[in-house]
Amino acid sequence: MPAPAARWLHLDDGAAATVLALEHHGPAIYNIVDDDPAPVRDWLPVLADALGAKPPRHAPAWLARLVAGAATVAVATQARGSSNAKAKRELGWTLRYPSWRTGFPATYSAITVADGAVASTVATRARD
């Protein structure tokens, strides 16, 4: 799940934080992000690799603004990280994957393995 501050976290980590926040008494706002803030230019190629996709292409900012809009370009080029310290402190939240550097490969390699297993099963059944 991308946050506006260009941070990612593993689905399990986000789900755990959501449950803890719902069980916490009183209203509060928490940043549910990982511990490793990084600009899009750093994490997007790692995500593409984990997904088995081609590396992202680079485009001049003026062209990207025409295609994606100024807000998208600002998030992609200027976003800063958010702190998850309040969520950790008040909710007792810990991350299974504190960084996108470990979370992406763990998450998407598992999906690829699962997809391969499903594809293999479907192919076997089609032959039978």
C-alpha positions as CSV (number, residue, x, y, z in Angstrom):
1,M,0.0,0.0,0.0
2,P,1.6,3.2,-1.0
3,A,1.4,6.1,1.4
4,P,1.4,9.7,0.1
5,A,5.0,9.9,1.4
6,A,6.2,7.2,-1.0
7,R,6.5,4.5,1.7
8,W,5.4,0.9,1.4
9,L,4.7,-1.8,3.9
10,H,3.9,-5.5,3.8
11,L,0.2,-6.3,3.8
12,D,0.5,-8.3,7.0
13,D,2.1,-5.3,8.7
14,G,-0.7,-3.0,7.6
15,A,-3.4,-5.4,8.6
16,A,-1.8,-5.9,12.1
17,A,-1.6,-2.1,12.6
18,T,-5.2,-1.7,11.5
19,V,-6.4,-4.3,14.0
20,L,-4.4,-2.7,16.8
21,A,-5.7,0.8,15.9
22,L,-9.3,-0.4,15.9
23,E,-8.8,-2.0,19.4
24,H,-7.1,1.1,20.8
25,H,-9.4,3.3,22.9
26,G,-10.1,6.9,21.8
27,P,-9.6,8.6,18.5
28,A,-6.2,8.9,17.0
29,I,-4.4,9.2,13.7
30,Y,-1.4,7.0,12.9
31,N,1.1,6.8,10.1
32,I,1.2,3.2,9.1
33,V,4.4,3.1,7.2
34,D,7.6,1.1,7.3
35,D,10.9,2.2,8.9
36,D,12.7,2.9,5.7
37,P,11.7,6.2,3.9
38,A,12.9,6.3,0.3
39,P,12.2,8.3,-2.8
40,V,10.2,6.6,-5.6
41,R,13.4,6.5,-7.7
42,D,14.9,4.1,-5.2
43,W,12.0,1.7,-4.4
44,L,10.2,1.6,-7.7
45,P,12.9,-0.3,-9.6
46,V,13.1,-2.8,-6.7
47,L,9.3,-3.3,-6.8
48,A,9.4,-3.8,-10.6
49,D,12.2,-6.4,-10.2
50,A,10.2,-8.2,-7.5
51,L,7.2,-8.3,-9.8
52,G,9.3,-9.5,-12.7
53,A,8.5,-6.3,-14.6
54,K,10.7,-4.2,-16.8
55,P,12.5,-1.3,-14.9
56,P,10.5,1.9,-14.9
57,R,11.3,4.4,-17.7
58,H,12.4,7.9,-16.8
59,A,10.7,10.9,-18.3
60,P,11.3,14.6,-18.0
61,A,9.2,16.2,-15.2
62,W,7.4,18.5,-17.7
63,L,6.3,15.5,-19.7
64,A,5.2,13.5,-16.7
65,R,3.2,16.5,-15.5
66,L,1.3,16.5,-18.8
67,V,0.6,12.8,-18.5
68,A,0.1,12.1,-14.8
69,G,-0.5,15.6,-13.3
70,A,1.5,17.9,-11.1
71,A,0.5,16.2,-7.8
72,T,1.7,12.8,-9.0
73,V,5.0,14.2,-10.1
74,A,5.4,16.0,-6.8
75,V,4.8,12.8,-4.8
76,A,7.2,10.9,-7.1
77,T,10.0,13.4,-6.9
78,Q,9.6,15.4,-3.7
79,A,7.8,13.2,-1.1
80,R,9.4,12.8,2.3
81,G,9.0,9.9,4.6
82,S,6.5,9.7,7.5
83,S,7.2,8.6,11.0
84,N,5.5,5.5,12.4
85,A,6.9,6.1,16.0
86,K,3.4,7.1,17.4
87,A,1.9,3.8,16.1
88,K,4.7,1.8,17.5
89,R,4.6,3.6,20.9
90,E,0.9,3.8,21.4
91,L,-0.2,0.5,19.8
92,G,2.8,-1.6,20.6
93,W,3.0,-2.3,16.8
94,T,6.0,-4.1,15.4
95,L,6.7,-4.7,11.7
96,R,7.3,-8.1,10.3
97,Y,9.1,-6.4,7.4
98,P,10.6,-3.0,8.6
99,S,11.7,-2.1,5.1
100,W,10.4,-2.3,1.6
101,R,13.9,-3.7,0.8
102,T,12.9,-7.0,2.5
103,G,9.1,-6.7,2.2
104,F,8.9,-6.5,-1.6
105,P,10.9,-9.6,-2.3
106,A,9.2,-11.6,0.4
107,T,5.7,-10.5,-0.7
108,Y,6.0,-10.8,-4.4
109,S,8.2,-13.9,-4.6
110,A,5.4,-15.6,-2.5
111,I,2.8,-14.4,-5.0
112,T,4.9,-15.6,-8.0
113,V,5.3,-19.0,-6.4
114,A,1.6,-19.2,-5.7
115,D,0.8,-18.2,-9.2
116,G,3.2,-20.8,-10.6
117,A,1.6,-23.5,-8.5
118,V,-1.9,-22.5,-9.7
119,A,-0.8,-22.3,-13.4
120,S,0.9,-25.8,-13.0
121,T,-2.3,-27.3,-11.5
122,V,-4.5,-25.8,-14.2
123,A,-2.2,-27.1,-17.0
124,T,-2.2,-30.6,-15.4
125,R,-6.0,-30.6,-15.2
126,A,-6.3,-29.4,-18.8
127,R,-4.2,-32.3,-20.0
128,D,-6.2,-34.9,-18.1
